[in-house]
């Protein structure tokens, strides 16, 4: 039996949530450097698909994802930009009373990554693919 995430639409095995999978991914990324190299993409993709960002942050993260995935912009520079960007002047998290965002039919979710990963190499490839699909499909969220 499975359940469906009400934010991203992922089909989840019973007993799992997107949050529990994300927590497992964070543990892997912080304890195994070979997994941690895609940390920016993991967090960005999860937050985008789970309505975690403020409206200003959606605009910023779309640009950051594009720069990183299409131009090879290093994550260290993204972190520096973040410290000077929306996170330095406004909250990055979506306010509880914010208007609902449009629903997106995501073609790849965190559940797809966890179902297909076998090791650090496959994990990193899948996270990059997830990041690319998230960037491609997130247009309706950028107000």
Secondary structure, DSSP 8 states (H G I E B T S, - for coil): -EEE-TTT--EEETT--HHHHHHHHHHHHHH-HHHHTTHHHHHHHHHHHTT-B-HHHHHHHHHHHHHHHHH---HHHHHHHHHHSHHHHS-SB--TTS--------SS-HHHHHHH--SHHHHHHHHHHHHHHHHHHGGGG--
